[in-house]
Amino acid sequence: AVVAALRRLRRVLAPGGLVLVRDYARGDLAQLRHPPGSRLGRGRYLRGDGTIARYFTVHSLSRLFELSGFELLDARVERRVLVNRKQSRSMHRRWIHARFASRPGTPDTHRNVDDEARAVAAAAS
C-alpha cells in the first residue's frame, strides 16, 4: 500500500520534483508508549482507534521510496530531549527528516518491484 501510494505521488510530480518527509523514527517515545499486545510487527503498532502507526528507520523509509522511483537526496534522524519541568520528566523524541527526488524517466512498472516491495514490507514487520 505504501509503495503504491508513493508511485502515485511520483506520477504527479515533475521529473526531479521533491518530496520532503518528517515522520516518527523507530525508538521514538510514541512508539515506546504503545501498550503490550499492540505490536503488529517490526515498527508497526495498532492504535486504540484502529489505525496503524509505523515507525521507520532511515534505511526502511529510503528503500520504500527507492522502490517507488525516487532517489534519496539526504536523510537523518533528529533526536531531541524535551523536558516537562512541571512533571520533572524528560521525553526522548526521534524524527526522520528526509528529501527525495523523483527520478526522471522512471517507468511506472518495474520488474518484480511488487514482490520486492512486499518482501521489504515483511522485513520491516
N, C-alpha and C positions, 0 to 999 in steps of 0.2 A: 504494500500500500504506500509506503514512504517513497520507494523508488518510482512508482507510477506518478505520484504527486510531483516529485521533482522533475520528472520527464515533461510533464505538462507545463511546469514552470519554465523549463528550458525552452520549450517550443514558443512561448510568447515573448521571450527575451531576445533582444537583438544579439547577433554574434558578439561575443566579448562582454555582454551585459553582466552586471554584478549582482550577487546575492550576498547580503550581509546577515550573519547569523549570530544571535546571542541566545543561548539556551543553557539549561542547567547541566552541569557536568557530573559525571559519576563521582560519588563521595560527598555531594552537597548535603547540607543539613536537612533539606526537604526529603531527600532520599532516606537518610538515616532515621527520620521520624515516622516512616511508614510502619504500621503495626505488623507484628509477626503474622504470617499467613497471607499477606497481601502481595508477596513477590510472585510474579508470573514467570520470570526468567531473569537472566543476567541484565540488569539495567532497566527492567520493566516491572511496574507495580500497578495493582488495581487500587484506584482511589475509592473512597466511600461513596461517591456519587456515580460509580460505574465506569468512569473514564479511565484510560490507561496513561500513566506517566512514564516517560522514558528519560533516562539519564545516560548521556553519551560520553565516550572518550573521544579525543581528537581523532584517533585512528578510525573508530567506528563511524563517526559522522562524515569524515573525509571519504571513506570508502563508499558510503551511500551516495554522496554527491558525484564521485568519480564514475560509479556505475550508471549514473543518470546523465552523463555527458558534460560534467563540469570539471574545471581544473581548480585545484586548491591554490590560492594565492598566498594566504597566511592563516595561521590558526594558533591559538594559545588558550590555556586555562587560566582564567583570572581568579585569584584566591583573595578573599577578604575576611577579616575577622571583625564582625560587628558586635559592639558591646552595648548591652542593655544595662545602663547604670542603675536604674531603679531596682531591677531584679538581680544585679551583680552577675550577669550571665554573658558569656562570650559565645557568639554564634559563628561557626566556620562555614562560609558560603563559597561555592565554586560555580563559575560560569564558563562556558566555552564561547570565545569570540572568534569568528572565522569569516573569511572573504573567499568567495568562489566566483569564477567567471565561466560563462557558457562557452564551450569550445566551438569555434566556427566549423561548419561542415560536419558536425556530428550527426550521423543518421538517427532517426527515431527508433530504429530497432537495431539491436546488436546481437551477434551470435551468442547464444547461451547466457545472455545477461539476466534474464528472468530466473534461470536456475541458479546463477551465481548470486543474485540478489537474495534469493531465498536462503542460500547457504550462509551468506553474511548475516542476514537477519536471525537465522537459527543460532549462529555462533555468538551473536550479541545477546541471545536469550539465556 
